Amino acid sequence: MSENIKNRYEFVLLFDVKDGNPNGDPDAGNLPRIDPETGNGLVTDVCLKRKVRNYVQIVQNEKPGYKIFIKEKAVLNTLIDEAHEQEFVISQEKAADKTDAARNWMCENYYDIRTFGAVLSTGKNAGQVRGPVQLGFARSLDRIFTGEHTITRMAVATEAEAEKQKGDNRTMGRKFTVPYGLYCVHGFISAPFAKQTGFSEDDLKLFWSALLNMFDHDRSASRGEMAAQKLIVFKHSSELGNAPAQKLFNLIEIKKNNEDIPARSFSDYTVTIGKSPAGVELIEML
């Protein structure tokens, strides 16, 4: 594995959705998430991390060092217990040393722990990991409007339902979509935290690849057409950084070309990027 990263990064990912639900809210009947005060659409950091995890799982196929800790149907305490079964963990005399050894083993073997961190104290204690990569909520540039569609299924699930409907086996349902929304999310990558988890240059390269390609491997009828449209990375020349993150994010201006009509594609916006300050390299990956 390559060396740990030695630079601080911030990044901005722009992605859009067309005729789909980018992130349903279970507390609101799976309607697209919104800011109730402004009507802007939201996509949670957890949702985006899930897509990154799924992409890594597909690409690396559980290769050593690239397992995924938080995955479908996983029993987390069983995985933590596995760390405590390693010989070099058992050989430690003090409980604190066992915890540290188990934590290090988990970081070495699970990409998402090394990247995003995790709470590993729910069973046999492996401590807590604060990951170097952190994401905010994605927020749409404009207010979104939810379309509600009635859909028909030409079948029923049971014989009892068929008898009740006297052979007319149609059932009605609802589907919620956003006609179009352009979302922006800010991200942060810490070199000091990368030292603690072992997050490497190879891990970073895989993370960028996930951001660029994760929507292409996450298709579903409910999500419509989702795509990464722009990935802008700010690379600092030092571990601790050379400029405040918010100043860098403010260099990016996204304007709607025509305020009088609703946007329906990425081409309806213009993105301009200012000059980055000394000590910060601006990289447009998409």
C-alpha positions in Angstrom: 0.0 0.0 0.0 1.2 3.5 -0.8 2.2 6.2 1.8 -0.4 8.1 3.9 -1.6 11.3 2.3 0.5 14.4 3.3 -1.8 17.2 2.1 -5.0 18.7 3.2 -7.9 18.7 0.7 -11.3 20.3 0.3 -13.6 19.4 -2.6 -16.9 20.4 -4.1 -19.0 17.8 -5.9 -21.9 18.9 -8.2 -24.4 16.2 -9.1 -27.9 16.3 -10.5 -31.1 14.2 -10.6 -33.7 14.1 -13.3 -37.1 12.6 -12.8 -36.0 10.7 -9.7 -35.8 10.8 -5.9 -32.2 11.3 -4.9 -32.7 10.6 -1.2 -36.1 9.7 0.3 -37.1 10.7 3.8 -38.6 7.7 5.7 -40.2 10.1 8.2 -42.1 11.8 5.3 -43.4 8.9 3.4 -40.2 8.6 1.4 -40.7 12.1 -0.2 -37.4 13.7 -1.4 -35.7 15.4 1.5 -36.0 19.2 1.7 -35.1 22.1 3.9 -38.6 23.0 5.2 -37.8 26.7 5.4 -36.4 27.2 1.9 -37.7 24.3 -0.1 -34.1 23.4 -1.2 -33.5 19.7 -1.7 -31.2 17.8 0.6 -29.1 14.6 0.3 -27.5 13.3 3.5 -23.9 12.6 4.0 -24.9 9.0 5.0 -26.6 8.5 1.6 -23.5 9.7 -0.3 -21.1 7.5 1.9 -23.3 4.5 1.1 -22.8 5.0 -2.6 -19.0 5.3 -2.1 -19.0 2.1 0.0 -21.0 0.3 -2.7 -18.7 1.4 -5.4 -15.6 0.3 -3.5 -17.2 -3.0 -2.8 -17.9 -3.6 -6.5 -14.5 -2.5 -7.7 -12.3 -4.2 -5.0 -14.5 -7.2 -4.4 -13.5 -7.6 -0.7 -9.8 -7.6 -1.6 -7.6 -7.6 1.5 -7.4 -4.1 2.9 -10.6 -3.1 1.0 -13.4 -4.8 2.9 -16.5 -2.7 3.8 -17.5 -2.6 7.5 -20.9 -0.9 7.1 -22.6 -3.0 4.4 -26.0 -4.7 3.9 -26.8 -7.4 6.4 -23.5 -7.0 8.3 -23.4 -7.9 12.0 -21.0 -5.3 13.2 -20.0 -6.8 16.6 -19.1 -10.1 14.9 -16.6 -8.2 12.7 -15.2 -6.4 15.7 -14.9 -9.7 17.6 -12.8 -11.0 14.6 -10.3 -8.3 15.3 -9.9 -9.4 18.9 -9.3 -13.0 17.7 -6.1 -12.0 15.9 -2.9 -13.3 17.6 -1.1 -10.0 17.9 -4.2 -8.6 19.6 -4.6 -11.5 22.0 -0.9 -11.3 22.9 -1.3 -7.7 24.3 -1.4 -7.8 28.1 -3.2 -4.6 28.9 -6.8 -4.0 27.9 -6.0 -0.6 26.4 -3.3 -2.2 24.3 -5.7 -4.8 23.0 -8.2 -2.0 22.1 -5.5 -0.1 20.2 -4.3 -3.3 18.4 -7.8 -4.2 17.4 -8.5 -0.7 16.2 -5.4 -0.7 14.0 -6.4 -4.1 12.5 -9.8 -2.8 11.7 -8.3 0.3 9.9 -5.9 -1.9 7.9 -8.7 -4.3 6.7 -11.7 -2.0 6.2 -11.6 0.8 3.6 -14.6 2.6 5.0 -13.2 2.7 8.5 -9.9 4.0 7.2 -11.8 6.6 5.2 -14.9 7.7 7.1 -14.2 6.4 10.6 -16.5 4.3 12.8 -17.6 3.5 16.3 -16.0 0.2 17.2 -17.0 0.0 20.9 -20.4 -1.6 20.6 -19.1 -5.1 21.5 -15.5 -6.0 22.4 -13.9 -2.6 22.5 -11.9 -1.6 19.5 -12.3 2.1 20.3 -13.5 4.8 18.0 -12.0 6.0 14.7 -12.3 9.6 13.4 -12.0 9.3 9.7 -10.0 11.8 7.5 -12.8 12.1 4.9 -15.9 14.0 6.0 -18.9 15.2 3.9 -21.6 17.7 4.6 -25.2 17.4 3.4 -25.7 18.1 -0.3 -28.1 20.9 -1.0 -29.8 21.8 -4.3 -29.0 25.1 -5.9 -32.7 26.0 -6.3 -35.9 25.1 -4.6 -37.2 21.7 -5.7 -40.7 20.7 -6.5 -41.9 17.1 -5.8 -43.9 15.4 -8.5 -46.4 12.8 -7.2 -47.3 10.1 -9.6 -49.9 7.4 -9.3 -48.7 4.1 -10.6 -50.5 0.8 -11.3 -49.3 -2.7 -10.6 -51.1 -5.3 -12.8 -50.9 -8.0 -10.1 -51.6 -8.8 -6.4 -49.4 -10.5 -3.9 -51.8 -13.2 -2.6 -54.8 -15.3 -3.6 -56.9 -13.6 -0.9 -56.3 -10.2 -2.5 -57.2 -11.6 -5.9 -60.5 -13.0 -4.5 -61.3 -9.7 -2.8 -60.8 -7.8 -6.1 -62.8 -10.4 -8.0 -60.0 -11.0 -10.6 -59.2 -7.3 -11.2 -55.7 -7.7 -9.9 -54.6 -4.1 -10.2 -53.2 -2.2 -7.2 -52.4 1.5 -7.0 -49.3 3.1 -5.6 -47.4 6.4 -5.4 -44.1 7.5 -6.8 -42.3 10.8 -5.9 -39.8 12.4 -8.2 -37.9 15.7 -8.6 -38.2 16.9 -12.2 -34.6 18.3 -12.0 -32.3 19.3 -9.3 -28.6 20.3 -9.2 -27.0 19.5 -5.8 -23.7 20.7 -4.3 -21.8 19.0 -1.5 -18.7 20.1 0.3 -16.0 17.7 1.5 -13.0 17.8 3.7 -9.9 15.5 3.9 -7.5 15.8 6.9 -3.9 14.6 6.6 -3.4 14.4 10.4 -6.4 12.1 10.7 -5.1 10.1 7.7 -2.0 9.3 9.7 -4.1 7.8 12.5 -6.1 5.5 10.2 -3.5 4.8 7.5 -5.5 6.5 4.7 -3.1 6.4 1.8 -2.6 8.0 -1.6 -4.1 4.8 -3.2 -7.1 5.1 -0.9 -7.5 8.8 -2.0 -7.3 7.8 -5.7 -10.0 5.2 -5.2 -12.2 7.8 -3.3 -12.0 10.2 -6.2 -12.9 7.4 -8.6 -15.9 6.6 -6.4 -17.2 10.2 -6.5 -16.9 10.3 -10.2 -18.5 6.9 -11.0 -20.7 5.9 -8.0 -24.0 7.1 -9.6 -23.3 4.9 -12.7 -23.4 1.8 -10.4 -26.3 2.9 -8.3 -29.2 2.9 -10.8 -32.7 2.2 -9.7 -36.2 3.0 -10.9 -36.8 5.3 -7.9 -33.6 7.4 -8.4 -34.2 8.4 -12.1 -31.1 9.8 -13.8 -28.4 10.8 -11.4 -24.9 11.9 -12.5 -21.8 13.6 -11.2 -21.4 16.8 -13.2 -18.3 18.5 -11.7 -15.7 17.6 -9.1 -13.4 20.5 -8.0 -10.6 19.7 -5.6 -8.4 22.1 -3.6 -5.1 20.5 -2.7 -3.1 22.3 0.0 0.7 22.2 -0.1 0.9 21.3 3.6 -0.8 19.0 6.1 -2.6 21.7 8.0 -3.6 23.7 5.0 -2.8 27.1 3.5 -6.3 28.8 3.3 -9.6 28.6 5.2 -12.0 26.0 3.6 -14.9 28.5 3.3 -12.7 31.0 1.4 -12.0 28.3 -1.1 -15.6 27.2 -1.4 -16.5 30.8 -2.1 -14.3 30.8 -5.2 -17.0 28.7 -6.9 -20.0 30.6 -8.3 -22.9 28.7 -9.8 -25.4 30.8 -11.6 -28.7 29.9 -13.4 -28.6 31.1 -16.9 -32.3 32.1 -17.0 -34.1 32.8 -13.7 -37.5 33.0 -15.5 -37.7 29.3 -16.4 -37.1 26.2 -14.3 -33.8 24.4 -14.8 -34.0 21.0 -16.5 -30.4 20.2 -17.2 -26.9 21.0 -16.0 -26.4 23.2 -19.1 -29.0 25.6 -17.6 -26.2 26.7 -15.2 -22.9 28.3 -15.5 -20.0 27.5 -13.1 -17.2 29.9 -12.7 -14.1 29.3 -10.5 -11.9 32.1 -9.1 -8.1 32.0 -8.7 -6.9 29.9 -5.8 -4.6 31.5 -3.2 -0.9 30.7 -2.9 -0.2 27.3 -1.5 -3.4 25.8 -2.8 -3.7 23.9 -6.1 -7.0 23.9 -7.9 -7.8 20.6 -9.7 -10.9 20.2 -11.9 -11.4 16.4 -12.0 -14.6 16.7 -14.0 
